[in-house]
Amino acid sequence: MQLARVVGTVVATHKEESIQGIKLLVVRPLDEEGRESGNALVSADAVGAGPDEIVLIAAGSSARQTVVTDKRPIDSVILAIVDSWSVGDAVKYRK
């Protein structure tokens, strides 16, 4: 799993039948300090995330193991909305 921030949305009027009805969001991975640390990617939203929220994403075969993405051609999924995280004794983020 990876921390990420929701930075945008994807609208696709024509898409593979098996992903109809799945909300697609653009996310940017974060490092342990909350800084953007990688290229943006598109993730299927399994939890109702919104703009600028911090989320946990899973990629690869793990992305196809949620109720929403089961047996669908999904490479990345948002599977949690983060309330807080800390490293050692330091709180790095609180919603």
C-alpha atoms as an extended CHARMM CRD file, in Angstrom:
* protein
*
        95  EXT
         1         1  MET       CA              0.0000000000        0.0000000000        0.0000000000  PROA      1               0.0000000000
         2         2  GLN       CA              1.0120000000        3.5750000000       -0.6220000000  PROA      2               0.0000000000
         3         3  LEU       CA             -0.1030000000        6.9480000000        0.7070000000  PROA      3               0.0000000000
         4         4  ALA       CA             -1.4260000000        9.2780000000       -2.0040000000  PROA      4               0.0000000000
         5         5  ARG       CA             -3.3790000000       12.5120000000       -2.4530000000  PROA      5               0.0000000000
         6         6  VAL       CA             -6.4020000000       12.7840000000       -4.7440000000  PROA      6               0.0000000000
         7         7  VAL       CA             -5.4930000000       15.4760000000       -7.2760000000  PROA      7               0.0000000000
         8         8  GLY       CA             -8.1030000000       15.0580000000       -9.9970000000  PROA      8               0.0000000000
         9         9  THR       CA            -10.8170000000       13.0560000000      -11.6990000000  PROA      9               0.0000000000
        10        10  VAL       CA            -11.0980000000       11.1050000000      -14.9330000000  PROA      10              0.0000000000
        11        11  VAL       CA            -14.2360000000       11.1610000000      -17.0690000000  PROA      11              0.0000000000
        12        12  ALA       CA            -14.4630000000        8.5160000000      -19.7960000000  PROA      12              0.0000000000
        13        13  THR       CA            -17.7480000000        8.2520000000      -21.6670000000  PROA      13              0.0000000000
        14        14  HSD       CA            -16.6200000000        5.1180000000      -23.5340000000  PROA      14              0.0000000000
        15        15  LYS       CA            -14.9430000000        2.4260000000      -21.4910000000  PROA      15              0.0000000000
        16        16  GLU       CA            -14.6680000000       -1.3240000000      -21.1030000000  PROA      16              0.0000000000
        17        17  GLU       CA            -17.9740000000       -2.7600000000      -19.9150000000  PROA      17              0.0000000000
        18        18  SER       CA            -16.4100000000       -4.3430000000      -16.8230000000  PROA      18              0.0000000000
        19        19  ILE       CA            -15.3760000000       -0.9520000000      -15.4030000000  PROA      19              0.0000000000
        20        20  GLN       CA            -18.6890000000        0.8120000000      -16.0310000000  PROA      20              0.0000000000
        21        21  GLY       CA            -19.8680000000        2.5220000000      -12.8510000000  PROA      21              0.0000000000
        22        22  ILE       CA            -16.4220000000        2.7280000000      -11.2270000000  PROA      22              0.0000000000
        23        23  LYS       CA            -15.2890000000        6.2580000000      -10.3030000000  PROA      23              0.0000000000
        24        24  LEU       CA            -11.7480000000        6.9620000000      -11.5120000000  PROA      24              0.0000000000
        25        25  LEU       CA             -9.5430000000        9.4570000000       -9.6800000000  PROA      25              0.0000000000
        26        26  VAL       CA             -6.0820000000       10.8630000000      -10.3580000000  PROA      26              0.0000000000
        27        27  VAL       CA             -3.8030000000       10.3700000000       -7.3400000000  PROA      27              0.0000000000
        28        28  ARG       CA             -0.2210000000       11.3880000000       -6.6400000000  PROA      28              0.0000000000
        29        29  PRO       CA              1.8780000000        9.1900000000       -4.2960000000  PROA      29              0.0000000000
        30        30  LEU       CA              3.2510000000       10.7580000000       -1.1000000000  PROA      30              0.0000000000
        31        31  ASP       CA              6.3630000000       10.0670000000        0.9570000000  PROA      31              0.0000000000
        32        32  GLU       CA              6.3140000000        9.5920000000        4.7500000000  PROA      32              0.0000000000
        33        33  GLU       CA              6.4740000000       13.3740000000        5.2540000000  PROA      33              0.0000000000
        34        34  GLY       CA              3.4360000000       13.9920000000        3.0240000000  PROA      34              0.0000000000
        35        35  ARG       CA              5.4070000000       15.3520000000        0.0640000000  PROA      35              0.0000000000
        36        36  GLU       CA              4.4040000000       14.2940000000       -3.4370000000  PROA      36              0.0000000000
        37        37  SER       CA              6.9200000000       11.6710000000       -4.4570000000  PROA      37              0.0000000000
        38        38  GLY       CA              5.9880000000       10.1410000000       -7.7650000000  PROA      38              0.0000000000
        39        39  ASN       CA              4.0810000000       10.3140000000      -10.9870000000  PROA      39              0.0000000000
        40        40  ALA       CA              0.3250000000       10.7400000000      -10.9270000000  PROA      40              0.0000000000
        41        41  LEU       CA             -1.7390000000        7.6530000000      -11.6710000000  PROA      41              0.0000000000
        42        42  VAL       CA             -5.3800000000        6.7560000000      -12.1490000000  PROA      42              0.0000000000
        43        43  SER       CA             -6.9820000000        4.7090000000       -9.3820000000  PROA      43              0.0000000000
        44        44  ALA       CA            -10.4120000000        3.1340000000       -9.1280000000  PROA      44              0.0000000000
        45        45  ASP       CA            -12.2430000000        4.5110000000       -6.1010000000  PROA      45              0.0000000000
        46        46  ALA       CA            -13.6220000000        1.7730000000       -3.8470000000  PROA      46              0.0000000000
        47        47  VAL       CA            -14.3950000000        4.0000000000       -0.8310000000  PROA      47              0.0000000000
        48        48  GLY       CA            -15.9030000000        7.3070000000       -1.9830000000  PROA      48              0.0000000000
        49        49  ALA       CA            -12.7910000000        9.4910000000       -1.8000000000  PROA      49              0.0000000000
        50        50  GLY       CA            -12.9070000000       13.1380000000       -2.8270000000  PROA      50              0.0000000000
        51        51  PRO       CA            -10.6650000000       15.9630000000       -4.0160000000  PROA      51              0.0000000000
        52        52  ASP       CA             -7.5180000000       16.6680000000       -1.9790000000  PROA      52              0.0000000000
        53        53  GLU       CA             -8.1020000000       13.7450000000        0.4090000000  PROA      53              0.0000000000
        54        54  ILE       CA             -5.2150000000       11.5990000000        1.5780000000  PROA      54              0.0000000000
        55        55  VAL       CA             -5.8540000000        7.9730000000        0.6910000000  PROA      55              0.0000000000
        56        56  LEU       CA             -4.2320000000        4.5380000000        0.7150000000  PROA      56              0.0000000000
        57        57  ILE       CA             -3.8460000000        2.8810000000       -2.6550000000  PROA      57              0.0000000000
        58        58  ALA       CA             -2.9370000000       -0.6510000000       -3.6470000000  PROA      58              0.0000000000
        59        59  ALA       CA             -1.4990000000       -1.5740000000       -7.0410000000  PROA      59              0.0000000000
        60        60  GLY       CA             -0.9900000000       -4.6290000000       -9.1880000000  PROA      60              0.0000000000
        61        61  SER       CA             -2.8610000000       -7.8300000000       -8.4240000000  PROA      61              0.0000000000
        62        62  SER       CA             -3.8210000000       -6.4800000000       -4.9740000000  PROA      62              0.0000000000
        63        63  ALA       CA             -5.9070000000       -3.8060000000       -6.7050000000  PROA      63              0.0000000000
        64        64  ARG       CA             -8.2960000000       -6.4860000000       -7.9400000000  PROA      64              0.0000000000
        65        65  GLN       CA             -9.0950000000       -7.8310000000       -4.4780000000  PROA      65              0.0000000000
        66        66  THR       CA            -11.7560000000       -5.3580000000       -3.3160000000  PROA      66              0.0000000000
        67        67  VAL       CA            -15.4930000000       -5.8550000000       -3.6430000000  PROA      67              0.0000000000
        68        68  VAL       CA            -15.6360000000       -3.0380000000       -6.2320000000  PROA      68              0.0000000000
        69        69  THR       CA            -12.6940000000       -4.2230000000       -8.3550000000  PROA      69              0.0000000000
        70        70  ASP       CA            -12.9670000000       -8.0130000000       -8.1020000000  PROA      70              0.0000000000
        71        71  LYS       CA            -12.0200000000       -9.6690000000      -11.4230000000  PROA      71              0.0000000000
        72        72  ARG       CA            -11.8920000000       -6.3070000000      -13.2330000000  PROA      72              0.0000000000
        73        73  PRO       CA             -8.9530000000       -4.9290000000      -15.2550000000  PROA      73              0.0000000000
        74        74  ILE       CA             -7.8210000000       -2.5040000000      -12.5210000000  PROA      74              0.0000000000
        75        75  ASP       CA             -4.1660000000       -1.6990000000      -11.7670000000  PROA      75              0.0000000000
        76        76  SER       CA             -4.6330000000        0.7250000000       -8.8710000000  PROA      76              0.0000000000
        77        77  VAL       CA             -7.4090000000        1.1090000000       -6.2910000000  PROA      77              0.0000000000
        78        78  ILE       CA             -8.1720000000        3.5540000000       -3.4990000000  PROA      78              0.0000000000
        79        79  LEU       CA             -9.0370000000        1.3390000000       -0.5420000000  PROA      79              0.0000000000
        80        80  ALA       CA             -9.0010000000        3.7310000000        2.4250000000  PROA      80              0.0000000000
        81        81  ILE       CA             -9.3670000000        7.4110000000        3.2950000000  PROA      81              0.0000000000
        82        82  VAL       CA             -6.6580000000        8.3680000000        5.8040000000  PROA      82              0.0000000000
        83        83  ASP       CA             -7.6480000000       10.1010000000        9.0590000000  PROA      83              0.0000000000
        84        84  SER       CA             -4.0860000000       10.4730000000       10.3820000000  PROA      84              0.0000000000
        85        85  TRP       CA             -0.6030000000        9.0200000000       10.2600000000  PROA      85              0.0000000000
        86        86  SER       CA              2.5290000000        9.3480000000       12.3480000000  PROA      86              0.0000000000
        87        87  VAL       CA              6.1750000000        8.3990000000       12.0170000000  PROA      87              0.0000000000
        88        88  GLY       CA              7.7750000000        7.6190000000       15.3590000000  PROA      88              0.0000000000
        89        89  ASP       CA              6.3670000000       10.1520000000       17.8170000000  PROA      89              0.0000000000
        90        90  ALA       CA              5.6670000000       12.8000000000       15.1620000000  PROA      90              0.0000000000
        91        91  VAL       CA              2.1560000000       13.1870000000       13.7720000000  PROA      91              0.0000000000
        92        92  LYS       CA              2.6150000000       13.8240000000       10.0530000000  PROA      92              0.0000000000
        93        93  TYR       CA             -1.0430000000       14.2520000000        9.0870000000  PROA      93              0.0000000000
        94        94  ARG       CA             -4.4020000000       14.6650000000       10.7640000000  PROA      94              0.0000000000
        95        95  LYS       CA             -7.6250000000       15.1700000000        8.8360000000  PROA      95              0.0000000000
